[in-house]
Every structure is written in C-alpha cells, then in structure tokens.
Amino acid sequence: MSDISHGGIRPFPGPSGVFKQFQSEEMRVNEFLTKPTSVTGRELTMNAGEVIIPITFGVWFIERPNVTFGGELDDGDFVEAGAFPTVSGVIVRWTRQKPERNNGGYFVGAEVCCVTTGRDEQRIWLHWRAEGKAMANPAVSLGGDL
C-alpha cells in the first residue's frame, strides 16, 4: 500500500474542504485588494429643516463603512442668539454595487437624512466622513460594475 501524499498528489478534500479552501482564497484576495480607507465630503443645506441628501463615496467599501457627521456655517452666514444652528445626519439607505457579491455588494454611497436648526434662512454645510476597508483600485468607475 502506498502513501499518495509522497508522490505530490493530494487527496480530494471533499465538499466542506473545498468550501473552506474557497473562503481562504477569497480572504487572501480581499486582503491583497483592499486597504483601510477614509473619504470625506460636504453638502450645502439651505434653510433650517429636513432633507434627504444622496452622497457618493468615490470608492467601493467591501463592508459597511463607519460614517460620521459634522457641520459648519456657510461663508458670510451668522448666528443669532436663541437660534443657534445644529446639524445631524443619519444613514437611511445604502447605495450598493454588484449585489451578487457574497455579502450583498459593495457600499458605494448612501442616502442621508439631514436635520438642521437655526435661523429659517440658515445655510449649513453637512460634513461626512466614511471609513472602512475599500478596494485599493477598482477596475471600473462608480458607474460601472466589477
């Protein structure tokens, strides 16, 4: 009886072994193609109130990014006692590309519910920052598909 592992031939790993090998290969490829990424942007809001703002990250995150918000008054705008400005943002929907990918696709943007207070005619910039693992250099633009 001969040991088949000595001749350079490996036994077939079976269905669960193949799946584990595939997952391992996918993880190795993701490690190579992705890197920790941070992207920022800002959107001008007009008047105190509520608005839904679509944002585009400009990169393809492989997992849900951490998104934070802040704000600033527009140049030339001012504060008024009793009506100080505030701004807040909440993700209400993610924009995804390539939904057939394992976890439902890449995160490429979001719709943000933005609420501002202050003077009625206040102009406030909503700042956002998205951080997470993203494709190092996607092969196509955001309009295409990987």
TORNUMI-707161 format. One line per 3 residues: number of its first residue (from 1); for each residue y, x, z of N, C-alpha, C, O, CB. Coordinates in steps of 0.001 Angstrom, whole numbers, padded with zeros to 6 digits. Each point is the difference from the previous one (the first is absolute). Glycine has a CB too. Example, Ala and Ser with C-alpha at 12.3 -4.5 7.8 and 13.67 -1.06 7.14 Angstrom:
BEGIN
1) -005690,013190,007800,001190,-000890,000000,001200,000900,000000,-000019,001036,000665,-001154,-002928,000581  002223,001542,-001966,001190,000820,000060,001090,-000770,000730,001108,000509,000169,-001736,000675,-002314
% end
This chain:
BEGIN
1) -001160,000838,000000,001160,-000838,000000,001236,000892,000000,000084,000927,000806,-001329,-002777,000400  002197,001593,-002085,001188,000852,-000095,001204,-000715,000593,000083,-001228,000022,-001009,002337,-002081  001852,-000292,002539,001258,-000530,000553,001013,-000061,-001139,000416,001045,-000501,-000891,-000092,002839
4) 000884,-002156,-002761,000875,-000127,-001168,001409,000512,000257,000746,000212,-000955,-002091,-002162,000260  001740,002159,001954,001356,000486,000268,000138,001472,-000345,001127,000481,-000112,-000897,-002178,001920  -001341,002452,-001986,000075,001422,-000317,000249,000253,-001486,000442,001092,-000356,-001968,-000654,002270
7) 001270,-001370,-002763,000164,000211,-001437,001362,-000430,-000509,000188,-000116,-001211,-002616,-000192,000970  003379,000069,001123,001322,-000433,-000435,000062,-001490,-000269,001039,-000510,-000418,-000692,002751,-000546  -001430,-002939,001193,-000035,-001445,-000225,000126,-000686,001346,-000725,000321,000942,-000711,-000074,-003024
10) 002341,-001177,002167,000189,-000747,001243,-000603,-001381,-000165,000063,-000586,-001080,002043,001871,001625  -002692,-001808,000528,-000527,-001372,-000093,001152,-000991,-000138,001111,000263,000461,-003129,000380,000926  001747,-001790,-002029,000999,-001050,-000171,000348,-000581,001363,-000901,-000344,000764,000040,-000184,-003086
13) 002165,000409,002650,000381,-000411,001350,-000219,-001472,000324,000078,-000369,001172,001556,002160,-001284  -001895,-002623,-000839,-000164,-001427,000267,001342,-000715,-000056,001040,000658,000001,-003043,-000164,001419  002008,-001839,-001468,001246,-000763,-000166,001059,000278,001061,001172,000170,-000334,-002540,-001904,-000722
16) 000978,001784,002329,001017,000230,001036,000531,001423,-000080,001181,000235,000256,-002291,-001929,001228  000252,002645,-001835,000448,001382,-000159,000956,000157,-001164,000971,000751,000094,-003113,000007,000881  001884,-001456,-002074,000889,000048,-001171,001366,-000567,000371,001029,000564,-000370,-003006,-000787,-001198
19) 001988,-000900,002303,001264,-000617,000402,000799,000949,000895,001206,000157,-000187,-002262,-002441,000021  000385,002923,001146,000679,000946,000878,000542,001191,-000788,001099,000486,000269,-002593,-001195,001615  000709,001175,-002862,000446,001113,-000841,001229,-000416,-000812,000943,000779,-000136,-003314,000104,000004
22) 002366,-002109,-000409,001146,-000513,-000753,001233,-000076,000891,001083,000415,-000414,-002631,-001725,-001068  001400,000780,002719,001124,-000081,000921,000550,001384,000319,001214,000190,000068,-002181,-002283,000896  000079,003053,-000768,000414,001364,000296,000784,000592,-001169,001023,000654,000206,-003027,-000374,001282
25) 001531,-000505,-002707,000701,000492,-001195,001373,-000654,-000119,000985,000670,-000311,-003191,-000290,-000845  002272,-001697,001403,001269,-000727,-000084,000994,000535,001030,001182,000163,-000301,-002402,-002210,-000516  000737,002321,002033,000877,000547,001033,000515,001381,-000401,001168,000318,000222,-002422,-001620,001524
28) 000386,002118,-002334,000401,001335,-000424,001054,-000071,-001114,000968,000761,000008,-003249,000106,000630  002089,-001778,-001587,000975,-000178,-001080,001327,-000487,000568,001054,000507,-000384,-002910,-001015,-001245  001823,-000482,002549,001230,-000505,000614,000741,001095,000749,001227,000072,-000063,-002283,-002317,000260
31) 000317,003104,000518,000632,001119,000718,000729,000919,-000964,001088,000490,000304,-002867,-000611,001453  001184,000355,-002917,000573,000905,-000987,001219,-000621,-000695,000992,000685,-000248,-003268,000316,-000094  002199,-002287,000033,001041,-000651,-000793,001139,-000593,000816,001025,-000381,-000565,-002773,-000097,-001071
34) 001592,000392,002946,001024,-000643,000819,000636,000995,000962,-000557,001053,000310,-000676,-003222,-000494  002419,001792,000639,000678,000808,001011,000900,-000918,000825,000393,-001065,-000474,-000466,003142,-001009  000404,-001674,002716,000940,-000799,000795,001337,-000075,-000739,000544,001022,-000418,-001692,-000337,002590
37) 001664,-001887,-002326,001202,-000216,-000802,000970,-000915,000729,-000408,-000929,000697,-000922,001254,-002795  002611,-000052,001928,001052,-000839,000553,001002,-000290,-001110,000487,000919,-000658,-000797,000054,002995  000615,-002246,-002544,000996,-000399,-000992,001021,-000905,000678,-000325,-000714,000948,-001363,000897,-002844
40) 002917,-000148,001408,001074,-000795,000595,000768,-000749,-001076,-000073,000320,-001187,000260,001322,003070  000542,-002639,-001435,000872,-000746,-000903,000965,-000842,000805,-000089,-000065,001226,-001695,000022,-002986  002715,-000607,001059,000928,-000909,000672,000404,-001087,-000980,000071,000215,-001210,000777,001632,002727
43) -000585,-003021,-000958,000361,-001177,-000790,001229,-000634,000625,000056,-000172,001217,-002464,-000218,-001918  003401,000038,-000121,001237,-000608,000490,-000179,-001506,000168,-000439,-000690,-000919,001787,002494,-000209  -001000,-002306,002319,-000020,-001440,000251,001443,-000500,000036,000898,000696,000474,-003088,-000532,000830
46) 002395,-001350,-001800,001323,-000600,-000046,000035,-001202,000928,-000823,-000906,-000128,001164,001701,-002243  000598,-000813,003297,000193,-001113,000924,-001094,-000043,001062,-001144,000379,-000252,002273,-001653,-001574  -000765,000815,002994,-000973,-000165,001076,-000978,-001100,-000394,000392,-000991,-000617,001290,001755,002365
49) -002936,-000595,-001398,-000996,-001022,-000325,-001379,000584,-000217,-000344,001039,000563,002142,-002386,-001573  -002592,000665,000180,-001377,000381,-000272,-000204,000162,-001496,000570,-000742,-000800,-001344,-000459,002866  -000051,002184,-002439,-000298,000223,-001410,-001349,000716,-000108,-000366,000779,000880,002851,-000666,-001465
52) -003218,-000381,-000495,-001238,000727,-000305,000371,001088,-001013,000595,-000284,-001039,-002106,-001775,001483  001151,003306,-000127,000351,001138,-000850,-001278,000683,-000477,-000800,000444,000824,002990,-000121,000416  -002401,-000227,-002562,-001148,000777,-000492,000345,001492,000006,001078,000395,-000446,-001831,-002348,-000998
55) -000167,002777,001953,000205,001451,-000041,-001189,000645,-000710,-001121,-000507,000053,002483,000449,002100  -001103,001172,-002811,-001020,000778,-000688,-000017,001390,000606,001046,000635,000133,-000768,-001968,-002275  -001463,001813,002511,-000104,001288,000679,000176,001197,-000937,000509,001039,000421,-002015,-002138,001202
58) 001096,000968,-002877,000082,001140,-000914,-001201,000929,000097,-000099,000963,-000760,002555,-001111,000934  -003370,-000128,000750,-001268,000715,000127,-001096,-001029,000244,000285,-001164,000282,000861,003255,000631  -002395,-001659,-001023,-001142,-000882,000228,-000655,000398,001316,-000694,001015,000065,000326,-001340,-002566
61) 000583,-000472,003557,-000649,000258,001285,-001450,-000466,-000066,-000277,-001089,-000503,002482,000842,001730  -003134,001063,-000722,-001419,-000370,-000038,-000372,-000902,001161,-001062,-000622,-000019,000558,002770,-001126  001355,-002229,002152,-000197,-000894,001135,001358,-000582,000377,001042,000509,-000412,-003057,000823,001250
64) 001990,-002397,-000056,001232,-000680,000393,000951,001004,000659,-000341,000588,001026,-000916,-002776,-000721  002455,002391,-000888,000940,000955,000608,000698,-000605,001216,000070,-001220,000151,000278,002276,-002398  000160,-000189,003101,000826,-000423,001125,001431,-000113,-000532,000546,000969,-000528,-002077,000159,002285
67) 002132,-002298,-001620,001350,-000228,-000521,000938,-000293,001165,-000281,-000855,000840,-000641,-000026,-003037  002048,001609,002238,001015,-000218,001026,001327,-000346,-000665,000227,000316,-001167,-001403,001281,002738  002045,-002251,-000809,001267,-000485,-000546,001180,000415,000874,-000150,000229,001200,-001063,-002165,-002216
70) 002373,002028,000405,001252,000265,000686,001119,-000543,-000873,-000261,-000720,-000965,-000669,002791,002130  002161,-001740,-000842,001083,-000514,-000814,001308,000717,000210,000143,000821,000906,-001265,-002971,-000846  002085,001824,-000919,001361,000521,000108,000952,-000977,-000679,-000386,-000738,-000906,-000451,003137,000949
73) 002075,-002391,000409,001025,-000809,-000666,000379,000653,-001328,-000035,001224,-000129,000913,-002043,002365  -000521,000006,-003209,000461,000506,-001287,001337,000725,000192,000753,-000314,000922,-001950,-001570,-002147  001484,002846,000359,001278,000718,000045,001163,-000989,-000004,000027,-000922,-000816,-001069,002888,-000374
76) 001985,-001782,002082,001181,-000846,000054,-000177,-001268,000807,000979,-000699,000261,-000392,001612,-002433  -001806,-001233,002573,-000219,-001189,000821,000342,000333,001449,000139,001174,000344,-001954,-002014,-001915  001952,-000167,002417,000421,000233,001383,-000728,-000945,000938,-000593,-000991,-000424,002842,001762,-000368
79) -002192,-000441,002091,-000609,-000863,001018,001080,-000821,000668,001175,000365,000019,-003033,001288,000366  001427,-002763,000154,000919,-000909,000687,-000600,-000333,001364,-001183,-000325,000101,002040,-000650,-002308  -000050,001056,003239,-000485,-000320,001349,-000595,-001404,000020,000577,-000940,-000546,001164,002459,001568
82) -002888,-001644,-000394,-000666,-001303,000082,-000877,-000305,-001199,-000725,-000996,000006,002624,000219,001341  -001849,001621,-002388,-000821,-000216,-001198,-000544,001337,-000500,000013,000275,-001200,001354,-002317,000583  -001845,002871,001550,-000564,001296,-000400,-001169,-000221,-000965,-000743,-000972,000138,001444,002003,002077
85) -000862,-000140,-003180,-001068,-000163,-000991,-001361,000464,000523,-000095,000939,000790,001804,-000635,-002577  -002745,-000980,001330,-001386,000426,000221,-000753,-000180,-001303,000405,-000777,-000865,-000332,000146,003331  -001178,001359,-002598,-000859,-000147,-001173,-001442,000237,000443,-000277,000887,000808,002136,-000129,-002399
88) -002759,-001555,001055,-001422,000208,000276,-000794,-000295,-001264,000415,-000791,-000847,-000104,000189,003291  -001459,001256,-002550,-000871,-000202,-001153,-001433,-000201,000448,-000452,000610,000969,001978,000776,-002381  -002242,-002252,000692,-001401,-000268,000265,-000718,-000108,-001347,000455,-000712,-000894,000083,-000483,003095
91) -001665,001905,-002341,-000807,-000121,-001224,-000635,-001385,-000004,-000664,-000391,000960,000196,002907,-001041  000677,-003260,-001013,-000634,-001316,-000112,-001119,-000005,-001036,-000856,-000884,000018,003012,-000164,000659  -002155,002033,-001584,-001057,000080,-001013,-000022,001415,-000573,001052,000572,-000286,-000810,-003046,-000276
94) -001433,003036,000396,-000157,001307,-000622,-000143,-000160,-001501,-000577,-000980,-000472,-000494,001883,002555  001590,000049,-002832,-000220,000073,-001439,-001097,001034,-000211,000106,001131,000472,002316,-001791,-001050  -003491,000263,-000145,-001159,000870,-000182,-000269,000234,-001488,000320,-000837,-000844,-001293,-000006,003011
97) 000388,001983,-002461,-000469,000324,-001342,-001484,000316,000068,-000489,000507,001010,002770,000369,-001684  -002979,-001169,-000381,-001427,000278,-000142,-000816,-000646,001120,-000600,000706,000810,001175,001445,-001947  -000603,-003494,001191,-000661,-000704,001102,-001509,000226,000079,-000600,-000257,001044,002372,-001430,-001247
100) -002399,002162,-000878,-001450,000202,000053,-000383,001262,000775,-001183,000240,000242,001003,-001426,-002428  001170,001996,002579,-000270,001184,000827,-000608,-000449,001319,000219,-001135,000423,001690,002416,-001495  -002664,-000416,001725,-000781,-000342,001202,000729,-000861,001014,-000527,-001042,000389,-000639,003146,-000731
103) 002358,-001716,000790,000653,-000767,001065,001038,-000981,-000531,000889,-000412,000745,-001269,002335,000770  000289,-002303,-002775,000899,-001006,-000545,001148,000557,-000799,000873,-000761,-000417,-001487,-000616,002304  000651,002670,-002117,001023,000571,-000863,000955,000926,000722,-000114,000252,001199,-000071,-002265,-002567
106) 001124,002504,000594,001020,000917,000510,001241,-000788,000404,000359,-000974,-000661,-001242,002837,-000803  001534,-001452,002536,001235,-000638,000461,001155,000654,-000745,000269,001185,000194,-001246,-001707,002116  001666,-000241,-003166,001074,000554,-000832,001375,-000588,000329,001010,000458,-000535,-002696,-000110,-001256
109) 001730,-001339,002650,001265,-000619,000379,-000241,-001153,000954,-001114,-000214,000477,002115,000883,-002668  000065,-001405,002458,-000104,-001123,000938,001168,-000960,-000203,001012,000342,-000611,-002213,001126,002279  001035,-002659,-001147,001109,-000944,000122,000392,000002,001472,-000841,-000154,000885,000058,-001310,-002867
112) 002083,001642,002224,000515,000126,001354,000908,-001184,000312,000918,-000309,-000759,-001067,002828,000627  -000119,-003174,001251,000894,-001036,000510,001073,000736,000800,-000307,000660,000992,-001540,-002481,-000905  003093,001708,-000515,001108,000698,000645,000932,-001030,000639,000424,-000959,-000645,-000583,002879,-001017
115) 000470,-001701,002943,000906,-000887,000731,001178,000837,000479,-000181,001033,000644,-001724,-002576,000084  003113,001087,-001049,001210,000690,000453,000884,-000964,000768,000023,-001202,-000265,-000135,002770,-001697  000845,-001006,002930,001006,-000783,000719,001304,000786,-000035,000023,001178,-000354,-001773,-002268,001872
118) 002815,000429,-001152,001317,000620,-000010,000998,-000973,-000593,-000208,-001212,000032,-000800,003512,-000231  002090,-001766,-000343,000974,-000855,-000675,-000658,-000651,-001216,-000911,000572,-000599,002828,000893,001391  -001457,-002654,-001149,-000600,-000717,-001135,-000016,000830,-001279,-000968,-000059,-000759,001736,-002063,001788
121) 000280,002889,-001278,000094,000766,-001246,-000445,001459,000163,000357,000863,-000802,001515,-002360,000121  -002654,001756,001730,-000476,001352,000298,-000866,000556,-001132,-000816,-000718,-000577,000893,000165,003018  000111,001851,-002753,-000849,000696,-000980,-000751,001104,000750,000598,000964,000479,001010,-001470,-002434
124) -002932,000341,002046,-000836,000923,000772,-001102,000561,-000900,-000634,-000739,-000753,001119,-000536,002898  -000702,002581,-002060,-001109,000654,-000687,-001230,-000043,000900,000057,000420,001155,001534,001092,-002434  -002698,-002017,000751,-001291,000070,000687,-000655,001309,-000433,-000270,000196,-001185,000004,-002760,001285
127) 000011,003455,000850,-000706,001255,-000284,-001480,-000205,000294,-000349,-000678,000966,002409,002072,-000413  -002941,-000812,-001379,-001429,-000047,000280,-000623,001369,-000233,000484,000805,-000795,-000553,-003235,000155  -001013,002662,001358,-000765,001251,-000127,-001478,-000372,000077,-000434,-000644,000954,002305,002071,000098
130) -002643,-001018,-002065,-001440,-000246,-000030,-000728,001337,000092,000322,000941,-000725,-000009,-003050,-000660  -001296,002186,002280,-000744,001242,000217,-001494,-000280,000009,-000447,-001007,000549,002368,001960,000762  -002689,-000062,-001918,-001452,-000117,-000001,-000602,000947,-001010,000688,000866,-000540,-000517,-003245,001252
133) -001462,002214,-000967,-000688,000822,-000993,000215,-000605,-001378,-000280,-001178,-000226,-001454,001900,001926  002236,000099,-002618,000278,-000486,-001352,-000582,000958,-001022,-000277,001161,000299,002375,-002291,000499  -002276,000624,-002006,-000465,000838,-001104,001013,001111,-000217,001203,-000257,-000054,-002419,-001689,-001036
136) 000737,003181,000966,000880,001162,-000183,000761,-000102,-001319,001211,000219,-000027,-002786,001193,001388  000896,-001737,-002439,000615,-000141,-001311,-000752,-001065,-000789,-000919,000325,-000751,001677,002093,000780  -000376,-003702,000132,-000723,-001012,-000764,000118,000293,-001495,001031,000483,-000468,-000611,-002192,002284
139) -001483,001412,-002555,-000053,000337,-001424,000879,-000915,-000851,000259,000293,-001167,-002569,000553,001525  002764,-001948,000223,000796,-000955,-000762,001198,-000441,000817,000061,000259,001202,-002105,-001034,-002432  002985,000122,000600,001163,-000519,000713,-000396,-001246,000779,-001120,-000494,-000131,002673,001426,-001628
142) -000630,-001435,002570,-000291,-001200,000791,-000298,-001204,-000849,-000656,-000928,000472,002099,001820,001281  -000983,-000918,-003001,-000253,-001145,-000864,-001405,-000017,-000552,-000454,-001044,-000469,002835,001046,-000106  -003079,001100,000610,-001327,000089,-000570,-001093,-000219,001002,000226,-000544,001081,000683,002068,-002723
145) -002095,-001099,001282,-001161,-000144,000859,-000754,001308,000011,-000089,000663,-001034,-000066,-003131,000558  -000382,002854,001598,-000787,001232,000083,-001353,-000157,-000631,-000788,000946,-000014,001981,-000360,002076
% end
